[in-house]
Amino acid sequence: MKQSIYGLTFDQLTEWLVEHGEKKFRSKQVWDWLYQKRITQFSEMKNVNPSCIDKLTEHFTIETLTEEIKQESKDGTIKFLFKLDDGNVIETVLMRFNYGLSVCVTTQVGCNIGCSFCASGILRKSRDLTSGEIVEQIMQVQQHLDKQGKDERVSHIVVMGIGEPFDNYDNLIDFLHVVNDQKGLSIGARHITVSTSGIAPKMYEFADEGIQINLALSIHAPNNELRSQIMKINKAYPLEKLMPAIDYYLEKTNRRITFEYILLRDVNDHVKEAHQLADLLMDKKHLSYVNLIPYNPVADHPYERSEKEAILSFYQTLMDRGIKCGVRTEHGTDIDAACGQLRSKQIEKEKARKRKQAQVN
């Protein structure tokens, strides 16, 4: 199977072209055709010599994702279900905000983190996505926007789709370098956020990367007992290991970290937990922001959305304690809003179709 051309950073592309007998300047031409003009066939590169096009065609592919389903919400959110070359499917979401267009990308086929409230973890991880497959999610969405003819562009990226980004670390970093490159898509580092469930060793490594990418931590509970109950990863990286990693990140980068907190009715949404969370973050409140997330119920999961009064009380308690926070604006509630829901539904439909076909045969 050919490698996706989108998987190469600019430096990697330059190195590859030189190794294959091309002049160094070719990389800028190819990069411009890929990310500025956004061609879909190598043959469309008009000022690139035929021998170079032949080499690229022989070794690389441009399209590895096929759009299977596109759901559009009343609020402008679009959820894409893409099929990969190996038949697996992934989700990518375009969201509209007053500050721009944000795309939520997937980094793995399935997820092994096993958060008990999450639709993404219904199906275990079968493999990591390549850096090219992650980049191509952005390209497919941008090409969709190009076809609309409204001169709109992807301005923000959140790496919060299916999978744990830090469990696919090297491909994640290459992806970030590609989309951030000023000669290409030029999406500002401060407009990109990576979310982790708390793989502590990788948080140290990420802090040392020296990039201005934002970091979000899915914390979801303020104590080990409750966090281990809803997030299995807490057994490997409990708060005693996680908080020093956060402190290291803050000291190294001096960048604010966002703490994601899904509110689950009568589980983690009491004022008691709000005070515990405030205590946990008190010594780092100047660089902390808590994003309170109303829960989108998932079929066969035991959790329910918190009452509005509970959400407001939790929010007010944090604010009164000096912890900056907000309640996340919901997007796409009418189109399988929870991450992984569309993918899970489609896989179940496909299984049912195959069972029915087997019965017929």
C-alpha positions in Angstrom: 0.0 0.0 0.0 1.4 3.4 -1.0 2.2 6.0 1.7 0.1 9.1 1.9 2.0 12.2 0.6 0.4 14.1 3.5 2.3 12.1 6.0 5.6 13.9 5.1 6.6 17.1 6.9 8.2 19.7 4.6 11.7 18.7 5.7 10.9 15.0 5.1 9.5 15.8 1.7 12.7 17.8 0.8 14.9 15.0 2.0 12.9 12.4 0.0 13.0 14.4 -3.2 16.8 15.1 -3.0 17.4 11.4 -2.3 15.5 10.6 -5.4 17.5 12.9 -7.7 15.3 16.0 -7.6 16.5 19.6 -6.9 15.8 20.9 -3.4 13.4 23.7 -4.7 11.0 21.0 -5.9 9.7 20.5 -2.4 8.4 24.1 -2.2 6.6 23.6 -5.5 5.0 20.3 -4.5 4.1 21.6 -1.1 2.4 24.6 -2.7 0.3 22.4 -5.0 -0.7 20.2 -2.1 -1.6 22.7 0.6 -2.2 26.1 -1.2 -3.8 24.9 -4.5 -5.0 21.7 -2.9 -4.8 19.5 -6.0 -6.2 15.9 -5.8 -3.9 14.3 -8.5 -0.2 14.6 -8.9 -0.7 15.2 -12.6 -2.2 18.6 -11.8 1.1 20.0 -10.7 1.7 22.1 -13.8 5.2 23.5 -13.0 6.7 20.2 -11.7 8.7 18.2 -14.2 7.2 14.9 -15.4 10.0 12.7 -13.9 9.3 14.1 -10.5 5.5 13.6 -10.9 6.2 10.0 -12.0 8.3 9.3 -8.9 5.6 10.8 -6.6 2.9 8.8 -8.3 4.9 5.6 -7.9 5.6 6.0 -4.2 2.8 8.0 -2.8 -1.0 8.5 -2.9 -3.0 11.7 -2.3 -6.4 10.2 -1.4 -6.6 7.5 1.3 -9.9 8.5 2.8 -13.3 8.0 1.1 -16.4 9.9 2.4 -19.0 7.4 3.5 -21.5 9.6 5.3 -21.8 13.4 5.8 -24.3 14.5 8.5 -25.1 18.3 8.6 -26.6 19.8 11.8 -28.9 22.8 12.0 -26.2 24.7 13.7 -23.8 24.2 10.8 -21.8 21.4 12.4 -20.8 18.7 9.8 -19.8 15.2 10.9 -17.9 13.1 8.3 -17.6 9.4 8.4 -14.5 8.4 6.3 -13.5 4.9 5.1 -9.8 4.2 5.2 -8.0 2.1 2.6 -8.2 -1.0 4.8 -11.9 -0.7 5.2 -11.9 0.8 8.7 -14.0 3.9 9.4 -13.3 7.1 11.4 -15.1 10.3 12.3 -14.1 13.9 11.6 -16.2 16.9 12.7 -16.3 20.5 11.4 -17.7 23.0 13.9 -18.6 26.7 13.3 -17.7 29.2 16.0 -17.7 33.0 16.0 -13.9 32.9 15.9 -13.6 30.6 12.9 -14.0 27.0 11.6 -12.6 24.3 13.8 -12.1 20.6 12.9 -11.9 17.8 15.4 -9.7 15.0 14.1 -9.3 11.3 15.0 -5.9 9.8 15.7 -6.7 6.0 16.1 -9.1 3.4 14.8 -10.9 2.7 18.0 -9.6 3.5 21.5 -8.0 1.4 24.3 -8.3 4.0 27.1 -11.7 2.6 28.0 -13.5 5.7 29.6 -16.8 4.2 30.8 -18.9 7.1 29.5 -17.4 7.4 26.0 -18.7 6.1 22.7 -15.2 6.1 21.2 -14.2 3.2 23.4 -17.1 0.9 22.6 -14.8 -0.6 19.9 -11.2 -1.3 20.9 -8.3 0.1 19.1 -7.4 -1.9 16.0 -4.5 0.4 14.9 -3.0 3.9 14.9 -3.7 6.3 12.1 -0.7 7.4 10.1 0.3 11.1 10.1 -1.0 11.2 6.5 -4.4 9.9 7.4 -4.7 12.5 10.2 -3.6 15.3 7.9 -6.0 14.1 5.1 -9.0 14.6 7.5 -8.1 18.3 7.5 -7.6 18.3 3.7 -10.9 16.6 3.0 -12.8 19.1 5.1 -11.0 22.0 3.5 -11.7 20.6 0.0 -15.4 20.4 1.0 -15.3 24.1 2.0 -13.5 24.9 -1.3 -16.3 23.3 -3.2 -18.8 25.6 -1.5 -17.1 28.6 -3.1 -17.4 30.8 0.0 -13.7 31.3 0.5 -13.8 29.7 3.9 -10.8 27.9 5.5 -10.1 25.7 8.5 -8.7 28.1 11.1 -8.6 25.9 14.2 -7.9 22.2 15.0 -8.8 20.1 18.1 -7.2 16.7 18.4 -10.1 15.3 20.4 -11.7 12.7 18.1 -11.6 8.9 18.4 -8.4 7.6 20.1 -5.8 8.9 22.6 -3.4 11.2 20.7 -0.4 10.6 23.0 -0.8 6.8 22.3 0.1 7.7 18.7 2.7 10.2 19.6 5.1 10.3 16.7 2.4 10.4 14.0 0.7 13.2 16.1 3.8 15.3 16.1 4.4 14.9 12.4 0.7 15.9 11.8 1.1 19.0 13.9 4.2 20.1 12.0 2.5 19.6 8.7 -0.7 21.6 9.4 1.3 24.3 11.3 3.8 24.9 8.5 3.6 28.5 7.3 4.2 27.5 3.7 1.2 25.2 3.7 -2.1 25.3 5.6 -0.5 27.7 8.1 -2.9 27.0 11.0 -1.4 28.8 13.9 0.0 26.7 16.8 -2.1 28.6 19.3 -5.2 27.6 17.2 -4.5 23.9 17.7 -5.4 22.0 20.8 -4.3 18.4 21.7 -6.4 16.6 24.3 -5.0 13.7 26.4 -6.6 11.5 29.0 -3.4 11.7 31.0 -0.5 9.6 29.7 1.9 11.2 32.1 5.3 10.3 30.4 4.1 11.8 27.1 3.1 15.0 28.8 6.7 15.5 29.8 7.8 14.8 26.3 5.2 17.1 24.8 6.3 19.9 27.1 9.9 19.5 25.8 8.8 19.7 22.1 9.1 23.5 22.3 5.9 24.1 20.2 3.1 26.5 21.1 0.3 23.9 20.7 -2.4 24.1 23.4 -2.9 21.2 25.7 -6.2 19.9 27.2 -6.4 17.2 29.9 -9.5 15.1 30.3 -9.7 15.0 34.1 -13.4 14.3 34.7 -13.0 13.6 38.4 -11.2 15.3 41.3 -10.1 12.2 43.2 -8.5 8.8 42.4 -11.4 6.7 43.5 -14.0 8.4 41.3 -11.5 8.9 38.4 -10.5 5.2 38.4 -14.2 4.3 38.4 -14.9 6.2 35.2 -11.4 6.3 33.6 -9.3 3.1 33.6 -6.2 5.1 32.7 -6.2 6.5 36.2 -5.1 3.1 37.5 -1.9 3.5 35.5 -1.4 7.2 36.0 -3.2 8.3 39.2 -3.4 11.9 40.2 -0.1 11.5 42.2 1.7 10.9 38.8 -0.5 13.1 36.7 -0.3 16.4 38.6 3.6 16.5 38.7 3.4 16.0 34.9 1.0 19.0 34.6 3.3 21.1 36.9 6.2 20.3 34.6 4.3 21.2 31.5 3.2 24.6 33.1 6.7 25.4 34.3 8.3 24.5 31.0 5.8 26.2 28.7 4.1 28.8 30.9 1.0 28.1 28.8 -2.5 27.7 30.1 -3.9 24.1 30.3 -7.5 23.3 29.8 -9.1 20.7 32.1 -12.0 18.9 30.4 -14.7 17.8 32.9 -17.7 15.9 31.6 -20.6 16.3 34.1 -22.4 13.0 34.8 -25.6 13.1 36.7 -25.2 12.1 40.4 -21.7 10.8 39.7 -19.2 13.7 39.6 -21.5 16.7 39.5 -22.0 17.6 43.1 -20.7 20.7 44.9 -18.5 18.4 46.9 -16.6 17.4 43.7 -16.4 21.0 42.6 -14.6 21.9 45.8 -12.3 19.0 45.5 -11.4 20.1 41.9 -10.8 23.6 43.1 -8.5 22.2 45.8 -6.6 20.1 43.2 -6.0 23.1 40.9 -5.6 25.8 43.4 -1.8 26.1 43.2 -2.0 26.4 39.4 -5.2 28.3 39.0 -3.4 31.2 37.2 -2.7 28.8 34.3 -5.8 26.7 34.5 -9.2 26.7 32.8 -11.9 24.2 33.4 -14.2 23.3 30.5 -17.4 21.9 31.9 -19.1 19.6 29.4 -22.7 18.6 29.4 -22.9 14.8 28.8 -24.3 13.5 25.5 -26.0 10.1 26.5 -24.6 7.1 24.7 -26.7 3.9 24.1 -26.0 1.1 26.6 -24.0 3.4 28.9 -25.3 4.0 32.4 -24.8 7.7 32.6 -27.2 10.6 32.2 -26.8 14.3 31.6 -26.5 16.5 34.7 -29.5 18.7 35.6 -29.0 22.4 34.6 -29.1 23.4 38.3 -26.2 21.0 39.1 -24.2 22.4 36.2 -24.8 25.9 37.3 -23.9 25.1 41.0 -20.7 23.3 39.9 -19.7 26.3 37.7 -20.5 28.9 40.4 -18.5 26.9 43.0 -15.4 26.9 40.8 -15.8 30.6 40.0 -16.2 31.5 43.7 -13.0 29.6 44.5 -11.1 31.6 41.8 -11.0 28.8 39.2 -11.7 30.1 35.7 -14.2 27.9 33.9 -17.0 27.8 31.4 -19.7 25.5 30.1 -19.0 24.1 26.6 -21.3 25.2 23.9 -22.9 22.2 22.3 -22.6 21.4 18.6 -24.4 18.9 16.4 -26.8 17.5 19.1 -29.1 16.4 16.2 -26.4 14.4 14.4 -25.0 11.7 16.7 -23.3 14.3 18.8 -21.1 12.2 21.1 -17.7 11.3 19.7 -17.7 7.8 18.1 -21.5 7.5 17.9 -21.8 7.7 14.2 -18.9 5.3 13.7 -20.4 2.8 16.1 -23.8 2.9 14.5 -22.4 2.4 11.1 -20.3 -0.6 12.1 -23.3 -2.2 13.8 -25.4 -1.6 10.6 -22.7 -3.3 8.6 -22.6 -6.2 10.9 -26.3 -6.6 10.7 -26.2 -6.4 6.9 -23.6 -9.2 6.8 -25.6 -11.4 9.2 -28.7 -10.9 7.0 -26.7 -11.7 3.9 -25.3 -14.8 5.5 -28.8 -16.0 6.4 -29.9 -15.4 2.8 -27.0 -17.5 1.5 
